[in-house]
C-alpha cells in the first residue's frame, strides 16, 4: 500500500477532520436482526459471552459472538428495545441469521432480519450533540452512552441511539423507516452544515481511518482470533454458560498464543508498500530485524489525520513485539505502539 492513498487525499482528510473537530454524518445502515419472545434474553445470553441478562430496556451492549473453539465470528451491539424485543446490529446479517437458526430450537424466540425496513444515519463529533438537540424533539441531553430511545424529527418517528464507530465522546445514530430516509437526511444535512460540518461520503474514512485511529476493530481484523488475542476478554461474563466458554477457559488458563499490537510507519520513504489484510490476503509478514522467524502479519494499515502518521495493527505471536520496538516491514522502518492514536 502506498501511504499517499490517504496522506495526500485532501477530500478524505477534510471529511475525517470534520468529525474530529466539528461534526460529520454518514448513512451506513448495519444489518439488523430482531429477536423477540419470552426467552429472547436467555437465548442471546447463551449466544453471546457478555452479560445480556442485566441489560435494561433502552440500553445497548457491545459483545463478540463466538464459535465452539472460542473464535470470534462477529462483534455486535445488542440493543434492548422492549421487555421481549432486542435488536442485534451486525455487518453479517446472513451469517448471524444462520447462527440464530442453528441454536434457537430450545428457546421460545422469533428472529427476523429487518435491515430493509430501516436506515441509519450516524452523526459524530464534538458538535453532534448540538445538532441532535436542534433537530430531535426533546433533545438528547438525557442520553448516556449506549442508550436508545424513541423520538421525533420534523414530524417523523425515529429511534435515537447514542453511540458510534469513531471514538468520539459525542456521537449519535438515527434510525428511521426506509421510506423516510430522504426526509430525515435533508434535516440532518442542513443542521450539520449549519454547524460547520459535512457529510462523510468516503467508506475508507468512516469504516477505516476514524475507527482505527481510536483503536477500534473492523470484523476482518478479528477474523479467526479469540477475545484474549485482541484485548476483548473484559467483555466476558464467566458466571454463565455461553457458546465457546470451554475453549476460552483453556485459553485463559494457558494464555493466548497471539496478540494484536499497534504500529506506526516511521520511514521517510514516501513510496513504501506494505500489504495489509484489509485489502484481502494474509497481510505482509513481519520479522524482528536480523531474525528469520515470522512473528506476525499486518492486519490493518491506514492513516491518522490527527497525528499525520501511517498507523495499523499487527497480529503477532505473543510477547514477540513490544511497545517501542523498531522493526522493518517489507523494507520500511516501523515502530510498535499502543493501539490508540487519539489519547496522546
Secondary structure, DSSP 8 states (H G I E B T S, - for coil): --THHHHT-HHHHHHHHHHHHS-EEEE---EEEEEESTTHHHHHHHHBSS--TT--TTBEEEEEEE-TTSBEEEEEEEEEEETTEEEEEES-HHHHHHHHHHH-TTS--EEEE-GGGEEEEEEESTTHHHHHHHHBTT-STT--TTBEEEEEETTEEEEEEE--SS--SSEEEEEEEGGGHHHHHHHHHHHHHHTT-EE---HIIIIIIHHHHTT---HHHHTT-BTTTTT-GGG--TTS--TTHHHHHHHHHH--SEEEEEEEE----TT-----GGGSSS--EEE-TT--SEEEEEEEEEEETTTTEEEEEEEEETTSS-TT-EEEETTEEEEEE-S-SS--
